[in-house]
Amino acid sequence: MKITVIGCGRWGSLITWYLDSIGHDVTLYGRENSKNMQRFIMERKNDLLVFPESIKLVTNLACVKEADVIVISVNSQGLQALMDELKQYELTDKIFVLCMKGIEISTGRRLSQIANDNLDFSNNVAVWIGPGHVQEFYHGIPNCMVIDSNDSKTKELLVNEFSSDLIRFYYGQDLIGNEIGAAAKNVIGIAAGMLDGLDLSTLKGALMSRGTREVARLIKAMGGNELSAYGLCHLGDYEATVFSQFSHNRRFGEAYIKKEPFDKLAEGYYTVKAMLNLGKNYGVDLPICTAVYEILYREKDAKDVLNGLFTRSLKNEF
Ligand SMILES: NC(=O)c1ccc[n+]([C@@H]2O[C@H](COP(=O)([O-])OP(=O)(O)OC[C@H]3O[C@@H](n4cnc5c(N)ncnc54)[C@H](O)[C@@H]3O)[C@@H](O)[C@H]2O)c1
């Protein structure tokens, strides 16, 4: 397949390398002023991987016109701006694959909703989510991921074309649940990092159990399948987030508690705001997301917030 990847950051570059390695014809687009792109053009590498010569590197967005499949991996809050830039090409009959985890703060839109709102109806949109770190995939460590789409032919085509010994893809069956679960996982990741920072890592088991419950409740209220919270998009991604040294969200949460600087993209920081809005709109109590929000945005003391969680009224587990 002829594929253009948009976004030359950590994840977009891994996807570029992966899709080329399984035989696709891949072009990576990055903005001309992007430091990552400038380094790829000069050295064909970043801090994590090296590109073979077969990958084309382009700084003109018009390259999307030549592609059958357009894979996007930018920051979630920047997706609408990118869709605005793409409008000039009046794209039709393309497949868009969103490899990102987030929810738009201002509107509560899932990423596939943002894409569909901006595209001609002849295009199809899919999401590619689930666990996996660049450092591990690049060194040949396999994982399982999910591709979901409202269009079953698109989903089947992508799962068949993108599967390999390195990534076993499952067919997603719940776009709402998969997108909300994937985005919410980053908020739980920040909470996990906060527990690490407070020397309370032992509470991560409880975090896994109660985090999945509150995300499942929201998914159900939004019309999705609550089981998705226990699938690859969310619980299946906890090992790579809640427990991993590589997770930017977990590391951000820990750095926040320890008052250390952190300059990488931690999507959960933005997603938590969107989650609280969704919780309000759908009448779902999200105690862990609320706790993370209060620490990050209202600068409440993390230990006081944790005590608040422990002294809530007593409840049945399920
Ligand atoms: N296992 C997984 O599924 C997985 C793993 C890591 C990251 N992610 C997701 O991938 C997304 C990107 O994360 P990352 O770690 O690569 O972030 P990053 O900050 O390293 O990369 C984002 C890139 O997007 C570029 N960008 C932003 N707007 C653009 C535009 N309009 N046009 C072109 N480029 C633009 C930025 O310049 C940057 O290079 C996030 O949503 C993250 O949650 C998923």
The ligand as an SDF file (V2000), in Angstrom:
LIG
                    3D

 44 48  0  0  0  0  0  0  0  0999 V2000
    1.1200    2.4900   21.6130 N   0  0  0  0  0  0  0  0  0  0  0  0
    0.5630    3.5430   21.0730 C   0  0  0  0  0  0  0  0  0  0  0  0
   -0.5200    3.4490   20.4610 O   0  0  0  0  0  0  0  0  0  0  0  0
    1.2060    4.8920   21.2210 C   0  0  0  0  0  0  0  0  0  0  0  0
    2.5140    4.9990   21.6780 C   0  0  0  0  0  0  0  0  0  0  0  0
    3.0550    6.2640   21.8000 C   0  0  0  0  0  0  0  0  0  0  0  0
    2.2870    7.3920   21.4670 C   0  0  0  0  0  0  0  0  0  0  0  0
    1.0180    7.2300   21.0320 N   0  0  0  0  0  0  0  0  0  0  0  0
    0.1730    8.3910   20.6850 C   0  0  0  0  0  0  0  0  0  0  0  0
    0.7060    9.0060   19.5280 O   0  0  0  0  0  0  0  0  0  0  0  0
    0.4340   10.4060   19.5530 C   0  0  0  0  0  0  0  0  0  0  0  0
    1.7320   11.1600   19.3130 C   0  0  0  0  0  0  0  0  0  0  0  0
    2.5960   10.9030   20.4120 O   0  0  0  0  0  0  0  0  0  0  0  0
    4.1760   11.1050   20.3170 P   0  0  0  0  0  0  0  0  0  0  0  0
    4.7580   10.5370   21.5540 O   0  0  0  0  0  0  0  0  0  0  0  0
    4.6830   10.6430   18.9900 O   0  0  0  0  0  0  0  0  0  0  0  0
    4.2590   12.7040   20.3770 O   0  0  0  0  0  0  0  0  0  0  0  0
    5.4270   13.6380   19.8210 P   0  0  0  0  0  0  0  0  0  0  0  0
    5.2530   14.9470   20.5070 O   0  0  0  0  0  0  0  0  0  0  0  0
    6.7390   12.9320   19.9050 O   0  0  0  0  0  0  0  0  0  0  0  0
    5.0680   13.7750   18.2670 O   0  0  0  0  0  0  0  0  0  0  0  0
    4.0090   14.5190   17.7570 C   0  0  0  0  0  0  0  0  0  0  0  0
    4.5080   15.1010   16.4290 C   0  0  0  0  0  0  0  0  0  0  0  0
    3.4030   15.6650   15.7310 O   0  0  0  0  0  0  0  0  0  0  0  0
    3.9110   16.7990   15.0300 C   0  0  0  0  0  0  0  0  0  0  0  0
    2.7800   17.6330   14.6200 N   0  0  0  0  0  0  0  0  0  0  0  0
    1.8710   18.2890   15.3900 C   0  0  0  0  0  0  0  0  0  0  0  0
    0.9990   18.9520   14.6130 N   0  0  0  0  0  0  0  0  0  0  0  0
    1.3590   18.7030   13.3280 C   0  0  0  0  0  0  0  0  0  0  0  0
    0.8420   19.1130   12.0700 C   0  0  0  0  0  0  0  0  0  0  0  0
   -0.2020   19.9370   11.9630 N   0  0  0  0  0  0  0  0  0  0  0  0
    1.4730   18.6570   10.9490 N   0  0  0  0  0  0  0  0  0  0  0  0
    2.5300   17.8470   11.0300 C   0  0  0  0  0  0  0  0  0  0  0  0
    3.0760   17.4310   12.1900 N   0  0  0  0  0  0  0  0  0  0  0  0
    2.4770   17.8650   13.3310 C   0  0  0  0  0  0  0  0  0  0  0  0
    4.8430   17.4530   16.0300 C   0  0  0  0  0  0  0  0  0  0  0  0
    5.7390   18.3230   15.3560 O   0  0  0  0  0  0  0  0  0  0  0  0
    5.5480   16.2180   16.6140 C   0  0  0  0  0  0  0  0  0  0  0  0
    6.6970   15.8850   15.8450 O   0  0  0  0  0  0  0  0  0  0  0  0
   -0.1860   10.6900   20.9300 C   0  0  0  0  0  0  0  0  0  0  0  0
   -1.5770   10.7950   20.8130 O   0  0  0  0  0  0  0  0  0  0  0  0
    0.1920    9.4750   21.7490 C   0  0  0  0  0  0  0  0  0  0  0  0
   -0.7560    9.1930   22.7670 O   0  0  0  0  0  0  0  0  0  0  0  0
    0.4750    6.0160   20.8720 C   0  0  0  0  0  0  0  0  0  0  0  0
  1  2  1  0
  2  3  2  0
  2  4  1  0
  4  5  1  0
  4 44  2  0
  5  6  2  0
  6  7  1  0
  7  8  2  0
  8  9  1  0
  8 44  1  0
  9 10  1  0
  9 42  1  0
 10 11  1  0
 11 12  1  0
 11 40  1  0
 12 13  1  0
 13 14  1  0
 14 15  2  0
 14 16  1  0
 14 17  1  0
 17 18  1  0
 18 19  2  0
 18 20  1  0
 18 21  1  0
 21 22  1  0
 22 23  1  0
 23 24  1  0
 23 38  1  0
 24 25  1  0
 25 26  1  0
 25 36  1  0
 26 27  1  0
 26 35  1  0
 27 28  2  0
 28 29  1  0
 29 30  1  0
 29 35  2  0
 30 31  1  0
 30 32  2  0
 32 33  1  0
 33 34  2  0
 34 35  1  0
 36 37  1  0
 36 38  1  0
 38 39  1  0
 40 41  1  0
 40 42  1  0
 42 43  1  0
M  CHG  2   8   1  16  -1
M  END
$$$$
